[in-house]
Amino acid sequence: IMDESVEQARRDIDAALAEGGLEFRSATLSRKEGQTFSLRWILVHMIEEYSRHNGHADLIRQSIDGQTGE
């Protein structure tokens, strides 16, 4: 299922890029501001979230095995 989700996300991103580039707007409104999101904002947000969760996983691993990164 993970591979299917990744492939679908790639197709969606490609379609959005073809239709409007990084300024392509989401169909969903933000809850706080009532505005749509740009594809650029979505991708940057996903990169931030991914790196944040990787950092958390590193902290957990370090607390278990005591090894730190370079």
Residue pairs with C-beta under 8 A, 6 or more apart in sequence:
13 39
13 43
16 24
16 39
17 24
17 39
20 39
21 39
22 38
22 39
22 40
22 43
23 38
23 39
23 40
24 38
24 39
25 36
25 37
25 38
25 39
26 36
26 37
26 38
26 39
26 42
27 36
28 36
28 37
29 35
29 36
30 36
30 37
37 45
58 69
61 67
62 68
